[in-house]
């Protein structure tokens, strides 16, 4: 270690993290139970510790100091002293280098070694033992950065919720095989900033990209030992730093900001999938990477026996969102991504855990109230994954005003209806009109229901019509992982087939499900690759597969998938051109602007008996305002159904906009429907328009 003597001043506890002010750097870190905190400086490669400096001041449970000589680019970490007393919730071990929770950039990935564990691996006393090995040689390092960047005229798209169409994507998966992206940028933020990648989104017509976790995360040790990776990234260890694996060679965190600006220039909002409910440190047998070694008893919710963790996330730990400093960290993180990085919203993983007081969820929980009143965060898009693995974890529809929520009931209903399940008409009608029975409360709007048929967790759209069962053998968990209830149908053959009839049926069902999604009130979300038939080979939990299973390949698209992509583009364009399909208020009671009517095949109104007929699989939905009408006819029967058309209100004829059976779509000059009856083909839907000619 260098004998260089650094000048160390008092600094300030007001700004946590490493803050460069143009002259020097202030270091500040919260720990209520530490007895000493040492700042560790490293050489430019992060291999050699060059200085170990005790932070001189302790104010309001914040350790702090100011070093005039420290500039951007300096690598650092901390060693935190205190009691190693797991029985009372304390796991301090100064032999372990820990990451700054507020670090804006990390250098390198973790290299797994027994030294990163605070206890002695294999010891008879397990986590009650104490490991004295230094972990710095295998740990990533934090980087002092100058966060200033010249944004120029970055104009946020500010797309209204009612007009939003989300595309869920993965930074690497979307760009690693993209033929138009330069090789050195593939798989990175820079790759997603490339005009060729953005052009795909623009042509599709979506208004927002929801990126799977981009905050710093590591590959789990058990996955590395199996030759797998944590591809999805739901194991965050740094809430302010972008994942190093998505920064292209020679670039830095500003590459993320370039990506945001380029997407904004194309009119596309950026929504980050964030994981604040747990961290990568796992349960009591997990590694000491950051929070555990800084102040375990403050950062995590501990069990009645504080040696263990209270876990509602299924990962071994739950972040203690009720602690004021932990809450501050999360709020500071969210504001950082909005104010400094210009992101437009967040999707919160396992959000029920963020609204808990142990077993009880409350829409007025501390974190939810804090976000709601925040002058910055209350103006961006907030999306909850409204469940977790704990008691009373399923909370769809129970988040407060201002929040949207993933609606898994939409997914299950639409899949079940189109594979031909009985008794689905009442649920289908509810999903088409925004699932009002759950979301129409406290002045919430239909956009609060984020509707999806597929998401990263589960089957892709192609696999939903190609597999009856999950096939997760590649995950090396004996196919035990992933959901078994997929509401899927293989159309007669499990997996790939050359049978033209089965392929045609699968394509028909794909078109019907996507048409249903784009016709429904609420916020539609499309999974990356569904537009071109991406398959995961029946794997419905591909979290550890960093390979072709998860990558988007735009280089060689089959003709039938190219046709499907064109059909989907047309559906999106139809939705964006017909305000009836994205109403700002719920329809089930009549919103004063739009009337909704439900029709039987004979053209008359549905009766109570019709709704409860288990064999009824045909439904007409008529939407009408003062100038226009739309009629959607759904048929999940195996046979065609003749449907009697109501009298047009504004013109002489009905016009056919969408025929999911034929894969045809007409935004203008739609074919005229002659006569008072139309045949709806099996497993398909039609959309007709009634408008003044």
C-alpha positions as CSV (number, residue, x, y, z in Angstrom):
1,X,0.0,0.0,0.0
2,X,1.3,3.5,-0.9
3,X,2.7,5.7,1.8
4,X,1.3,8.7,0.1
5,X,-0.5,10.9,2.7
6,X,-3.8,12.2,1.6
7,X,-5.4,15.4,2.9
8,X,-8.7,14.5,4.4
9,X,-11.2,17.2,5.3
10,X,-14.5,16.9,7.2
11,X,-16.7,17.0,4.1
12,X,-20.5,16.8,4.4
13,X,-23.0,14.1,5.2
14,X,-25.7,15.8,3.1
15,X,-24.9,14.0,-0.2
16,X,-24.3,10.3,0.0
17,X,-21.9,8.6,-2.4
18,X,-18.8,9.9,-4.0
19,X,-19.5,13.4,-5.2
20,X,-17.0,15.2,-7.4
21,X,-17.4,19.0,-7.2
22,X,-14.7,20.1,-9.7
23,X,-12.0,20.4,-7.0
24,X,-12.2,17.2,-5.0
25,X,-14.5,14.4,-4.0
26,X,-16.8,14.1,-1.0
27,X,-17.3,10.5,0.3
28,X,-20.4,9.8,2.5
29,X,-21.9,6.4,3.4
30,X,-24.8,5.6,5.8
31,X,-24.2,3.0,8.6
32,X,-26.1,3.2,11.9
33,X,-24.2,0.4,13.6
34,X,-20.6,0.6,12.3
35,X,-17.7,1.6,14.5
36,X,-15.4,2.7,11.8
37,X,-15.5,3.1,8.0
38,X,-12.4,3.0,5.8
39,X,-12.2,4.4,2.3
40,X,-10.0,2.1,0.1
41,X,-8.4,3.5,-3.0
42,X,-7.1,1.3,-5.9
43,X,-4.9,1.7,-8.9
44,X,-6.3,2.3,-12.3
45,X,-6.7,-1.5,-13.0
46,X,-8.4,-2.1,-9.6
47,X,-5.8,-4.7,-8.7
48,X,-3.8,-3.0,-6.0
49,X,-5.1,-1.2,-3.0
50,X,-3.1,2.1,-2.8
51,X,-4.6,3.7,0.3
52,X,-6.9,3.0,3.2
53,X,-8.3,6.1,4.7
54,X,-10.6,6.2,7.8
55,X,-13.5,8.6,7.1
56,X,-13.0,11.2,9.8
57,X,-16.6,12.3,10.6
58,X,-19.8,10.6,11.8
59,X,-22.9,12.8,11.6
60,X,-26.5,11.6,11.7
61,X,-25.4,8.0,11.2
62,X,-23.4,9.0,8.1
63,X,-19.6,8.6,7.8
64,X,-18.0,11.2,5.6
65,X,-14.9,12.9,4.5
66,X,-13.6,15.1,1.7
67,X,-10.4,14.4,-0.3
68,X,-9.2,17.4,-2.4
69,X,-6.8,15.2,-4.4
70,X,-9.4,12.6,-5.7
71,X,-10.5,13.0,-9.3
72,X,-13.0,11.3,-11.6
73,X,-11.7,7.9,-12.6
74,X,-10.5,7.0,-9.2
75,X,-11.4,3.4,-8.2
76,X,-12.6,2.8,-4.6
77,X,-14.5,0.7,-2.2
78,X,-15.1,0.5,1.6
79,X,-14.2,-1.6,4.6
80,X,-16.7,-1.3,7.4
81,X,-15.9,-2.2,11.0
82,X,-18.4,-3.3,13.6
83,X,-19.6,-6.3,15.4
84,X,-19.8,-9.6,13.6
85,X,-22.8,-10.9,15.5
86,X,-25.3,-12.7,13.2
87,X,-27.4,-13.7,16.1
88,X,-28.2,-10.1,16.6
89,X,-28.4,-9.2,13.0
90,X,-24.9,-7.7,12.5
91,X,-22.5,-9.0,9.9
92,X,-19.6,-6.5,9.8
93,X,-16.4,-7.9,8.4
94,X,-13.7,-5.3,7.4
95,X,-11.8,-8.1,5.5
96,X,-14.5,-7.8,2.9
97,X,-14.4,-4.9,0.4
98,X,-17.9,-3.6,0.0
99,X,-19.4,-1.5,-2.8
100,X,-20.8,2.0,-2.2
101,X,-24.6,1.7,-2.5
102,X,-24.5,5.2,-4.2
103,X,-21.8,4.3,-6.7
104,X,-22.6,5.7,-10.1
105,X,-20.3,3.3,-12.0
106,X,-18.7,0.0,-11.3
107,X,-15.6,-1.4,-12.9
108,X,-15.4,-5.1,-13.8
109,X,-17.6,-8.1,-12.8
110,X,-17.3,-10.2,-9.6
111,X,-14.9,-13.2,-9.8
112,X,-16.5,-15.7,-7.5
113,X,-14.3,-17.0,-4.7
114,X,-14.9,-18.1,-1.1
115,X,-13.3,-14.9,0.1
116,X,-16.4,-12.8,-0.8
117,X,-18.4,-14.6,2.0
118,X,-18.2,-13.1,5.5
119,X,-18.2,-16.5,7.1
120,X,-15.9,-19.5,6.5
121,X,-17.4,-21.7,3.7
122,X,-17.7,-25.3,5.0
123,X,-17.2,-24.4,8.7
124,X,-19.2,-26.4,11.2
125,X,-20.8,-23.2,12.6
126,X,-21.8,-22.1,9.1
127,X,-22.6,-18.4,8.9
128,X,-21.8,-17.9,12.6
129,X,-18.1,-18.5,11.7
130,X,-15.8,-15.6,10.6
131,X,-13.7,-15.4,7.5
132,X,-10.5,-13.3,7.6
133,X,-9.5,-13.4,3.9
134,X,-9.4,-10.2,2.0
135,X,-12.0,-10.1,-0.8
136,X,-10.7,-7.1,-2.7
137,X,-8.9,-9.1,-5.3
138,X,-12.1,-10.6,-6.7
139,X,-14.5,-7.6,-6.1
140,X,-15.5,-5.0,-8.7
141,X,-14.6,-1.5,-7.8
142,X,-16.6,1.7,-7.6
143,X,-15.6,4.6,-9.8
144,X,-15.6,8.3,-9.0
145,X,-17.4,10.0,-11.9
146,X,-18.1,13.4,-13.2
147,X,-21.8,13.0,-13.9
148,X,-22.1,16.1,-16.0
149,X,-23.1,15.5,-19.6
150,X,-24.2,17.9,-22.4
151,X,-27.7,16.7,-23.2
152,X,-28.5,19.3,-25.8
153,X,-32.1,19.7,-26.8
154,X,-33.3,16.4,-25.3
155,X,-37.1,16.6,-25.5
156,X,-39.0,14.0,-23.5
157,X,-41.8,12.4,-25.6
158,X,-44.3,12.7,-22.7
159,X,-46.7,10.2,-24.4
160,X,-50.0,10.3,-22.6
161,X,-50.8,7.1,-20.8
162,X,-53.9,6.4,-22.9
163,X,-51.7,6.5,-26.1
164,X,-48.9,4.3,-24.7
165,X,-47.8,1.0,-26.3
166,X,-45.0,-0.7,-24.5
167,X,-42.3,-3.0,-25.9
168,X,-40.6,-5.2,-23.3
169,X,-37.0,-5.8,-24.3
170,X,-33.6,-6.8,-23.2
171,X,-30.5,-4.6,-24.0
172,X,-28.3,-7.5,-25.1
173,X,-31.1,-9.7,-26.5
174,X,-32.3,-6.9,-28.8
175,X,-29.0,-6.0,-30.3
176,X,-26.5,-8.8,-30.1
177,X,-27.6,-10.4,-33.4
178,X,-28.9,-7.2,-35.1
179,X,-27.4,-7.1,-38.6
180,X,-27.4,-3.3,-38.7
181,X,-25.6,-2.7,-35.4
182,X,-21.8,-2.6,-35.5
183,X,-20.1,-5.6,-34.0
184,X,-18.4,-3.5,-31.2
185,X,-21.8,-2.1,-30.1
186,X,-23.8,-5.3,-30.1
187,X,-25.3,-6.2,-26.8
188,X,-24.7,-2.7,-25.3
189,X,-26.5,0.5,-24.6
190,X,-24.6,1.9,-27.6
191,X,-26.1,-0.9,-29.7
192,X,-29.6,0.1,-28.6
193,X,-28.8,3.7,-29.4
194,X,-27.9,2.7,-33.0
195,X,-30.4,4.0,-35.6
196,X,-30.9,0.5,-37.0
197,X,-32.1,-0.9,-33.6
198,X,-34.3,2.1,-33.0
199,X,-35.8,1.9,-36.5
200,X,-37.2,-1.5,-35.7
201,X,-39.2,0.1,-32.8
202,X,-40.3,3.0,-34.9
203,X,-41.6,0.8,-37.8
204,X,-43.4,-1.4,-35.3
205,X,-45.2,1.7,-33.9
206,X,-44.6,1.3,-30.2
207,X,-44.3,4.4,-28.0
208,X,-42.1,3.1,-25.1
209,X,-39.4,0.5,-24.6
210,X,-39.4,-1.2,-21.2
211,X,-35.9,-2.5,-20.5
212,X,-35.3,-5.5,-18.4
213,X,-32.9,-4.7,-15.5
214,X,-30.0,-2.4,-16.4
215,X,-28.9,-1.5,-12.9
216,X,-25.7,-3.2,-11.8
217,X,-26.1,-7.0,-11.2
218,X,-23.8,-10.0,-11.1
219,X,-24.1,-13.6,-12.3
220,X,-24.9,-15.9,-9.4
221,X,-22.2,-18.3,-8.3
222,X,-24.3,-21.4,-8.7
223,X,-25.1,-20.3,-12.3
224,X,-21.5,-19.7,-13.2
225,X,-20.6,-23.2,-11.9
226,X,-23.2,-24.6,-14.2
227,X,-22.0,-22.7,-17.2
228,X,-25.0,-20.4,-17.1
229,X,-25.6,-16.7,-16.4
230,X,-28.0,-14.4,-14.8
231,X,-29.3,-13.2,-18.2
232,X,-32.4,-11.4,-17.0
233,X,-30.7,-9.4,-14.3
234,X,-33.2,-9.6,-11.5
235,X,-30.5,-9.6,-8.8
236,X,-29.4,-6.0,-8.3
237,X,-26.4,-4.9,-6.3
238,X,-26.1,-1.3,-7.3
239,X,-29.1,1.0,-7.6
240,X,-27.3,3.9,-9.2
241,X,-24.8,2.2,-11.5
242,X,-25.6,0.8,-15.0
243,X,-24.7,-2.9,-15.5
244,X,-21.1,-3.0,-16.7
245,X,-21.9,-5.8,-19.2
246,X,-24.1,-3.3,-21.2
247,X,-21.4,-0.7,-21.6
248,X,-19.5,-1.2,-24.8
249,X,-15.6,-1.4,-24.9
250,X,-14.0,2.0,-24.2
251,X,-17.3,3.6,-23.2
252,X,-18.7,4.7,-19.8
253,X,-22.0,5.4,-18.1
254,X,-22.7,8.3,-20.5
255,X,-23.4,5.6,-23.2
256,X,-26.7,5.0,-21.3
257,X,-27.6,8.6,-21.6
258,X,-26.8,8.6,-25.3
259,X,-29.2,5.7,-25.7
260,X,-32.0,7.6,-23.9
261,X,-31.5,10.7,-26.0
262,X,-31.5,8.8,-29.3
263,X,-34.7,6.9,-28.3
264,X,-36.3,10.2,-27.3
265,X,-35.4,11.7,-30.7
266,X,-37.4,8.9,-32.2
267,X,-40.4,9.6,-30.0
268,X,-39.9,6.6,-27.8
269,X,-40.0,6.7,-24.0
270,X,-37.6,4.7,-21.9
271,X,-39.0,2.7,-18.9
272,X,-36.6,0.8,-16.6
273,X,-37.4,-2.5,-15.0
274,X,-36.0,-2.0,-11.5
275,X,-35.5,-4.4,-8.6
276,X,-35.6,-2.6,-5.2
277,X,-37.4,-5.4,-3.4
278,X,-34.2,-7.5,-2.8
279,X,-30.5,-7.6,-3.6
280,X,-27.9,-10.1,-4.8
281,X,-26.7,-10.9,-1.3
282,X,-29.2,-13.6,-0.8
283,X,-30.0,-15.2,2.6
284,X,-27.7,-15.7,5.7
285,X,-25.5,-18.0,3.6
286,X,-25.0,-15.4,0.8
287,X,-22.0,-13.3,0.0
288,X,-21.0,-9.9,1.5
289,X,-21.0,-7.5,-1.4
290,X,-22.4,-4.2,-0.1
291,X,-25.4,-3.7,2.1
292,X,-24.8,-6.8,4.3
293,X,-21.4,-5.6,5.3
294,X,-22.3,-1.9,5.6
295,X,-25.3,-2.3,8.0
296,X,-27.2,-5.6,7.6
297,X,-29.7,-4.7,10.4
298,X,-30.8,-1.5,8.7
299,X,-30.8,-2.5,5.0
300,X,-32.8,-5.7,5.3
301,X,-35.9,-6.9,7.1
302,X,-34.8,-9.5,9.6
303,X,-36.8,-12.3,10.9
304,X,-37.9,-12.7,14.5
305,X,-34.6,-14.5,15.0
306,X,-32.3,-11.7,13.5
307,X,-29.8,-14.3,12.3
308,X,-32.3,-14.9,9.4
309,X,-34.1,-12.8,6.9
310,X,-37.8,-12.0,6.4
311,X,-38.2,-13.0,2.8
312,X,-41.2,-12.1,0.6
313,X,-39.2,-12.2,-2.7
314,X,-38.1,-15.8,-2.9
315,X,-34.5,-14.7,-3.2
316,X,-33.4,-14.9,0.5
317,X,-33.8,-11.3,1.5
318,X,-36.2,-8.3,1.4
319,X,-35.0,-4.7,1.4
320,X,-36.2,-2.8,4.4
321,X,-38.2,0.0,2.8
322,X,-39.6,1.2,6.1
323,X,-36.1,2.4,7.3
324,X,-35.7,6.1,6.5
325,X,-32.2,5.9,5.1
326,X,-33.0,2.9,3.0
327,X,-36.1,4.6,1.7
328,X,-34.0,7.7,1.0
329,X,-31.5,5.5,-1.0
330,X,-34.3,4.2,-3.2
331,X,-35.9,7.6,-3.7
332,X,-32.5,9.1,-4.5
333,X,-31.9,6.3,-7.0
334,X,-35.2,6.8,-8.8
335,X,-34.7,10.6,-9.0
336,X,-31.2,10.1,-10.3
337,X,-32.4,8.0,-13.2
338,X,-35.1,10.6,-14.0
339,X,-33.2,13.8,-13.5
340,X,-29.7,12.8,-14.5
341,X,-30.4,10.1,-17.1
342,X,-33.8,11.4,-18.4
343,X,-35.7,8.1,-18.1
344,X,-39.4,8.3,-18.4
345,X,-40.7,5.7,-16.0
346,X,-40.1,2.5,-14.0
347,X,-41.6,-1.0,-13.8
348,X,-41.1,-2.2,-10.2
349,X,-40.3,-5.9,-9.8
350,X,-42.3,-7.7,-7.1
351,X,-43.8,-4.4,-6.1
352,X,-46.0,-5.8,-3.4
353,X,-42.9,-6.1,-1.3
354,X,-42.4,-2.4,-1.6
355,X,-45.8,-1.8,0.0
356,X,-45.5,-4.2,2.9
357,X,-45.2,-4.1,6.6
358,X,-44.3,-7.7,6.9
359,X,-47.4,-9.7,6.2
360,X,-49.6,-6.7,5.4
361,X,-49.7,-4.8,2.1
362,X,-51.1,-1.3,2.2
363,X,-51.7,1.1,-0.7
364,X,-50.7,3.8,1.7
365,X,-47.3,2.2,2.6
366,X,-44.4,4.5,3.2
367,X,-42.7,4.0,-0.1
368,X,-45.9,4.2,-2.1
369,X,-46.9,7.4,-0.4
370,X,-43.4,8.8,-0.8
371,X,-43.4,8.3,-4.6
372,X,-46.9,9.6,-4.9
373,X,-46.0,13.0,-3.4
374,X,-42.6,13.4,-4.9
375,X,-42.5,16.3,-7.3
376,X,-40.2,14.4,-9.7
377,X,-41.4,10.8,-9.5
378,X,-45.1,11.6,-9.5
379,X,-44.7,12.9,-13.1
380,X,-43.2,9.8,-14.6
381,X,-44.8,6.4,-15.5
382,X,-44.9,4.0,-12.6
383,X,-45.8,0.4,-13.2
384,X,-46.1,-2.3,-10.5
385,X,-45.6,-6.0,-10.8
386,X,-48.4,-6.3,-8.2
387,X,-47.4,-9.5,-6.5
388,X,-44.6,-11.2,-4.5
389,X,-44.0,-14.6,-2.9
390,X,-45.1,-13.7,0.6
391,X,-48.4,-14.0,2.5
392,X,-51.1,-11.8,0.9
393,X,-48.7,-11.0,-2.0
394,X,-51.2,-10.9,-4.8
395,X,-52.4,-7.3,-5.1
396,X,-53.6,-6.7,-8.6
397,X,-55.7,-3.6,-8.7
398,X,-54.8,-2.5,-5.2
399,X,-52.0,0.0,-5.9
400,X,-52.8,3.6,-5.3
401,X,-53.8,6.3,-7.9
402,X,-51.0,7.2,-10.3
403,X,-49.8,3.7,-10.7
404,X,-50.3,1.2,-13.5
405,X,-50.0,-2.5,-12.9
406,X,-49.1,-5.6,-14.8
407,X,-52.4,-7.5,-15.3
408,X,-51.7,-11.2,-15.4
409,X,-55.5,-11.8,-15.4
410,X,-55.5,-10.3,-18.8
411,X,-52.9,-12.8,-20.0
412,X,-54.7,-15.8,-18.5
413,X,-58.1,-14.8,-19.9
414,X,-57.0,-14.1,-23.5
415,X,-54.9,-17.3,-23.7
416,X,-57.7,-19.4,-22.2
417,X,-60.3,-17.9,-24.5
418,X,-58.4,-18.5,-27.7
419,X,-57.4,-22.0,-26.9
420,X,-61.1,-22.7,-26.5
421,X,-61.7,-23.0,-22.8
422,X,-65.3,-22.9,-21.5
423,X,-67.0,-20.1,-19.6
424,X,-64.6,-17.4,-20.7
425,X,-67.0,-14.7,-22.1
426,X,-67.6,-12.7,-18.8
427,X,-63.8,-12.5,-18.2
428,X,-63.1,-11.7,-21.8
429,X,-65.6,-8.8,-21.7
430,X,-64.0,-7.5,-18.6
431,X,-60.5,-7.6,-20.1
432,X,-61.6,-5.9,-23.3
433,X,-62.9,-3.0,-21.2
434,X,-59.9,-2.5,-18.8
435,X,-60.7,-5.0,-16.0
436,X,-62.8,-2.4,-14.4
437,X,-63.8,-4.6,-11.4
438,X,-60.3,-4.3,-10.2
439,X,-59.0,-1.0,-11.5
440,X,-62.1,1.4,-11.5
441,X,-61.6,2.9,-8.1
442,X,-60.3,6.1,-6.6
443,X,-60.4,7.8,-10.0
444,X,-58.0,5.5,-11.7
445,X,-58.2,5.2,-15.4
446,X,-58.2,2.2,-17.9
447,X,-54.5,2.7,-18.6
448,X,-53.8,1.5,-15.1
449,X,-54.2,-2.1,-16.5
450,X,-51.0,-3.0,-18.4
451,X,-52.4,-5.7,-20.6
452,X,-50.1,-8.4,-21.9
453,X,-50.4,-11.9,-23.5
454,X,-46.7,-12.6,-23.0
455,X,-43.8,-11.2,-21.0
456,X,-40.2,-12.2,-20.3
457,X,-41.4,-14.6,-17.6
458,X,-43.3,-17.4,-19.4
459,X,-43.8,-18.6,-22.9
460,X,-43.3,-16.3,-25.9
461,X,-46.3,-15.9,-28.2
462,X,-45.0,-18.5,-30.6
463,X,-44.4,-21.0,-27.8
464,X,-47.9,-20.3,-26.4
465,X,-49.4,-21.8,-29.6
466,X,-46.6,-24.5,-29.9
467,X,-46.3,-26.2,-26.5
468,X,-48.7,-27.7,-24.0
469,X,-45.9,-28.1,-21.4
470,X,-42.8,-26.2,-20.3
471,X,-39.5,-27.5,-21.5
472,X,-36.9,-26.0,-19.1
473,X,-34.3,-28.7,-19.2
474,X,-31.6,-26.3,-20.3
475,X,-31.8,-24.6,-17.0
476,X,-30.4,-27.7,-15.3
477,X,-33.2,-27.8,-12.7
478,X,-34.8,-31.1,-13.9
479,X,-37.7,-29.0,-15.4
480,X,-38.9,-28.2,-11.9
481,X,-38.6,-24.4,-12.4
482,X,-41.1,-22.1,-14.1
483,X,-44.9,-22.2,-14.0
484,X,-46.8,-25.3,-15.0
485,X,-50.1,-23.5,-15.7
486,X,-49.4,-21.8,-19.1
487,X,-52.9,-21.6,-20.6
488,X,-51.2,-22.7,-23.8
489,X,-52.1,-25.1,-26.7
490,X,-49.7,-26.8,-29.1
491,X,-52.4,-27.1,-31.8
492,X,-51.8,-30.8,-32.1
493,X,-48.0,-31.2,-32.1
494,X,-45.6,-30.4,-29.3
495,X,-43.0,-28.1,-30.6
496,X,-41.7,-27.5,-34.1
497,X,-43.6,-29.1,-37.0
498,X,-43.7,-28.9,-40.8
499,X,-47.4,-29.6,-41.0
500,X,-48.9,-26.7,-43.0
501,X,-52.3,-27.0,-41.3
502,X,-50.8,-26.8,-37.8
503,X,-48.6,-23.9,-38.8
504,X,-51.6,-22.1,-40.3
505,X,-53.6,-22.6,-37.1
506,X,-50.7,-21.4,-34.9
507,X,-50.4,-18.3,-37.1
508,X,-54.2,-17.7,-36.9
509,X,-54.1,-17.9,-33.1
510,X,-51.2,-15.5,-32.9
511,X,-53.0,-13.0,-35.0
512,X,-56.2,-13.4,-32.9
513,X,-54.4,-12.9,-29.6
514,X,-52.5,-9.8,-30.8
515,X,-55.6,-8.3,-32.3
516,X,-57.4,-8.8,-29.0
517,X,-54.5,-7.1,-27.2
518,X,-54.6,-4.1,-29.4
519,X,-58.4,-3.8,-29.3
520,X,-58.6,-3.8,-25.5
521,X,-58.9,-0.8,-23.2
522,X,-55.8,-0.3,-21.1
523,X,-52.1,-0.2,-21.9
524,X,-50.9,-2.9,-24.3
525,X,-47.4,-4.5,-23.8
526,X,-45.7,-6.6,-26.4
527,X,-42.8,-8.9,-25.7
528,X,-39.6,-8.5,-27.7
529,X,-39.5,-10.9,-30.6
530,X,-43.2,-11.8,-30.6
531,X,-43.5,-9.8,-33.8
532,X,-41.3,-12.2,-35.7
533,X,-42.1,-15.5,-34.0
534,X,-39.3,-15.8,-31.6
535,X,-39.3,-19.1,-29.8
536,X,-37.6,-20.2,-26.6
537,X,-38.1,-23.9,-27.5
538,X,-40.8,-24.2,-24.8
539,X,-38.6,-22.8,-22.0
540,X,-40.9,-20.6,-19.9
541,X,-38.2,-19.5,-17.4
542,X,-35.2,-18.6,-19.6
543,X,-33.6,-16.4,-17.0
544,X,-30.2,-18.1,-17.3
545,X,-30.0,-18.5,-21.0
546,X,-27.6,-16.0,-22.6
547,X,-27.8,-17.5,-26.1
548,X,-30.0,-17.8,-29.2
549,X,-32.9,-18.9,-27.0
550,X,-33.2,-15.3,-25.8
551,X,-31.8,-13.3,-28.6
552,X,-33.7,-11.4,-31.3
553,X,-32.6,-12.4,-34.8
554,X,-33.7,-10.0,-37.5
555,X,-31.4,-11.4,-40.1
556,X,-33.4,-14.3,-41.4
557,X,-37.1,-14.0,-40.8
558,X,-39.4,-16.7,-42.2
559,X,-42.0,-15.3,-44.7
560,X,-44.9,-16.3,-42.5
561,X,-43.3,-14.4,-39.6
562,X,-42.6,-11.4,-41.7
563,X,-46.3,-11.4,-42.7
564,X,-47.2,-11.6,-39.0
565,X,-44.9,-8.6,-38.2
566,X,-46.7,-6.6,-40.9
567,X,-50.1,-7.6,-39.4
568,X,-49.0,-6.5,-36.0
569,X,-47.7,-3.2,-37.3
570,X,-51.1,-2.6,-38.8
571,X,-52.9,-3.4,-35.6
572,X,-50.8,-0.9,-33.7
573,X,-51.4,1.7,-36.4
574,X,-55.2,0.9,-36.2
575,X,-55.1,1.4,-32.4
576,X,-53.3,4.7,-32.7
577,X,-55.7,6.0,-35.3
578,X,-58.9,5.0,-33.6
579,X,-59.5,6.8,-30.3
580,X,-62.4,4.5,-29.5
581,X,-59.7,1.8,-28.6
582,X,-57.9,3.8,-26.0
583,X,-60.5,5.7,-24.0
584,X,-59.5,7.9,-21.0
585,X,-62.4,6.6,-18.9
586,X,-63.9,3.1,-18.2
587,X,-66.7,1.9,-20.5
588,X,-68.6,-0.5,-18.3
589,X,-70.9,2.2,-16.8
590,X,-70.9,4.4,-19.9
591,X,-68.4,7.2,-19.7
592,X,-70.5,9.9,-21.3
593,X,-68.6,9.7,-24.6
594,X,-68.7,6.1,-25.6
595,X,-71.3,3.4,-25.4
596,X,-70.5,-0.3,-25.3
597,X,-72.9,-3.0,-26.2
598,X,-72.4,-6.8,-26.0
599,X,-74.1,-8.8,-28.8
600,X,-75.1,-12.4,-29.4
601,X,-74.5,-14.0,-32.9
602,X,-78.1,-13.1,-33.8
603,X,-77.3,-9.5,-33.3
604,X,-79.4,-9.0,-30.1
605,X,-78.1,-8.0,-26.7
606,X,-76.4,-10.7,-24.5
607,X,-78.6,-12.1,-21.8
608,X,-77.7,-13.3,-18.4
609,X,-78.1,-16.9,-19.6
610,X,-75.7,-16.2,-22.5
611,X,-73.0,-14.9,-20.2
612,X,-73.2,-18.1,-18.1
613,X,-73.5,-20.6,-20.9
614,X,-70.2,-22.6,-20.6
615,X,-70.3,-23.5,-24.3
616,X,-70.7,-19.9,-25.6
617,X,-67.5,-18.9,-27.3
618,X,-68.8,-16.1,-29.6
619,X,-69.2,-12.5,-28.6
620,X,-69.8,-9.2,-30.3
621,X,-68.5,-5.9,-28.8
622,X,-69.8,-2.7,-30.2
623,X,-68.2,0.6,-29.3
624,X,-69.8,3.8,-30.5
625,X,-69.4,7.6,-30.0
626,X,-71.1,10.5,-31.7
627,X,-69.3,10.1,-35.0
628,X,-68.0,6.5,-35.3
629,X,-68.6,2.9,-34.3
630,X,-66.5,-0.2,-34.1
631,X,-67.8,-3.8,-34.0
632,X,-65.4,-6.6,-32.9
633,X,-66.7,-10.1,-33.4
634,X,-64.9,-12.9,-31.5
635,X,-65.2,-16.6,-32.3
636,X,-63.1,-19.2,-30.5
637,X,-65.2,-22.1,-31.7
638,X,-63.8,-24.8,-34.0
639,X,-66.4,-23.9,-36.6
640,X,-67.4,-20.7,-38.3
641,X,-70.3,-18.7,-36.8
642,X,-72.8,-16.6,-38.7
643,X,-73.2,-13.2,-37.1
644,X,-76.2,-10.9,-37.8
645,X,-75.0,-7.3,-38.0
646,X,-76.8,-4.4,-36.3
647,X,-77.8,-1.5,-38.4
648,X,-75.0,1.0,-39.0
649,X,-75.6,4.3,-37.2
650,X,-73.7,6.7,-39.3
651,X,-73.3,5.3,-42.8
652,X,-75.0,2.9,-45.1
653,X,-72.6,0.0,-44.6
654,X,-70.1,-1.7,-42.3
655,X,-66.5,-1.8,-43.5
656,X,-64.1,-4.6,-42.5
657,X,-60.9,-3.3,-40.9
658,X,-59.4,-6.5,-39.5
659,X,-59.8,-10.2,-40.5
660,X,-57.5,-12.2,-38.2
661,X,-58.3,-15.4,-40.1
662,X,-57.0,-14.1,-43.4
663,X,-54.4,-11.9,-41.8
664,X,-55.8,-8.9,-43.6
665,X,-56.0,-5.4,-42.3
666,X,-57.3,-2.1,-43.8
667,X,-56.9,1.2,-42.2
668,X,-58.5,3.1,-45.2
669,X,-60.8,2.0,-48.0
670,X,-61.9,-1.0,-46.1
671,X,-64.0,-3.6,-48.0
672,X,-67.7,-3.0,-47.7
673,X,-69.8,-5.7,-46.0
674,X,-72.8,-6.4,-48.1
675,X,-76.0,-7.7,-46.5
676,X,-77.0,-8.0,-42.9
677,X,-74.9,-11.0,-42.0
678,X,-71.2,-12.0,-41.9
679,X,-69.5,-15.3,-41.2
680,X,-66.8,-15.2,-38.5
681,X,-64.2,-17.9,-39.3
682,X,-63.2,-20.4,-36.5
683,X,-60.6,-19.3,-34.0
684,X,-60.6,-15.7,-35.3
685,X,-62.0,-12.2,-35.0
686,X,-63.3,-9.5,-37.3
687,X,-63.3,-5.8,-36.7
688,X,-65.8,-3.7,-38.6
689,X,-66.2,0.0,-38.7
690,X,-69.3,2.1,-39.0
691,X,-68.5,5.7,-40.0
692,X,-69.8,8.5,-42.2
693,X,-68.6,7.9,-45.7
